[in-house]
């Protein structure tokens, strides 16, 4: 094909060179996929999110998603485990920072931590995924609550027991029911006040309002 000065362009001259493919470290690419999946699961729900949706969000092919995660169920499991790990990490951080002898502040901080992780389905972005399948939801909650109770038992409960007689029996089961109930309550009634939640924790664990967990004199 002749150009304006009479010369003929070869095919290589007429077409721009293809854009170079972006090559990333496997861990970086995997993290991008997980970030996209987490956002989509919160925005659209797990059932309505496809592998194609995830690939489009990251601007990669479906095949590359399958390279890192053999199927959607595997991707879902990894995302849910991330949430559980973050719950536990937050409990450990809260326990390390709480002021010994200040139960009221500890409860306030604990409820604030709880609120950060459990969001209403009407405002899911950044919070928990929308899990439409009842069996998957129950499995996730069971694993999450079990992990949180184990963490509380080996940190806060043991520390409290060194200075006080624990006023409840069946500690593990009581914490399990309490956390499970708080999750359901805050998701179904997102406007419930923090003071009401703190009252429920006090009543369930038999903590005195304004009490102290310091060593008694």
Secondary structure, DSSP 8 states (H G I E B T S, - for coil): -B-TTS-B--HHHHS----------HHHHHHHHHHHHHHHHHHT-STT--HHHHHHHHTS-HHHHHHH-SSHHHHHHHHHHHHHHHHHHHHHHHHHHS-TT-HHHHHHHHHHHHHHH---GGG-TTS------HHHHHHHHHHHHHHHHHHHIIIIIHHHHTTS----SSHHHHHHHHHHHHHHHHHH-TT--HHHHHHHHHHHHT--TT---S---
